[in-house]
């Protein structure tokens, strides 16, 4: 190939930030330039062939313009969508912070911000690095640690005050997060 001939590597399709497989814009432009050069060299030889070639060139130019526009539009919609998802996650986090002691669930938090539970869970994890259930449990256990330092409150009372439906569920969750039972924690703080 000559100096203006594109290399096979530069023409390889790749995945863009738009998530679609396209030839790179550079590769399309190289094809377009090579095709225009070819067109100019044969334009005078065959009028019909040159008309078809010109249509191909215009089609490639149109594809480049459309792919750029669609990519920009798609990326802009992601920015808007992610911005709104971020805002909704922060609203839901605030809801969890203020209501964790009421026995709420992840489904309640998702409903509060009008998102499906699946989408809410993914968006929450993406934004805060923890699942909504993990966050809710952490909030409940943190508050229970504070309450357990008060010897006058029974463990079952602590469980109820931080939103667990039963002392058994509280014991399981507490042991999982803290590595000891609530009573063991209490004893360790009373020493």
C-alpha positions, 0 to 999 in steps of 0.5 A: 500500500501507498502512504495514504492507505489505511492499515488493517489495524486502524480499520478494526472495529472497537467498542466506543464509550457509547457501548456500540461497536463502530469503526473509529471516526479516524478509520471512517475518515481514512476510508473516506479519503482513500475513496475520494482519491480513488473517485478523482482518479477514475471520475473521467473514465466512467461516469456511472461508476463515479456516481455510485462511488460518490453515493458511497462517499456521501453515505460514509460521511453521513454515517460519521456524522450520525455516529458522532451525534448519536454518541453525544446524545447517548452520553448526555442521556447517561449524564442526566440519568446518572445525576438523577440516580445519584440524587435519588440514592442520596434521598433514599440514604437520608430516608434510611438514616432517619427511619432505620429504627422503624423496621423498614426494608430496602423495598420501602426505601426503593418505593420512597424514591419511586425506583424498582428494587433491583435498579435502586439496589444497583444504583445505591451500590454504585454510588455508595459502595455498599448495598442498601441492605448492608447500609441498613444493617450497619446503621442498625448495628451502630445504633444498637452498639450505643444502646447496648452500653446502657445496661438498663435496656434489655437486649430484646428492647435494643433489637426493637428500638433499632428496627429488628423484627425479633431478638433472634434476627438481631442476634444473628445480624449483630454476630455477623457484623460484630463477631460477637453476640449483643450480650458479649458486646455489652459485657466487653463494654462494662469492663 
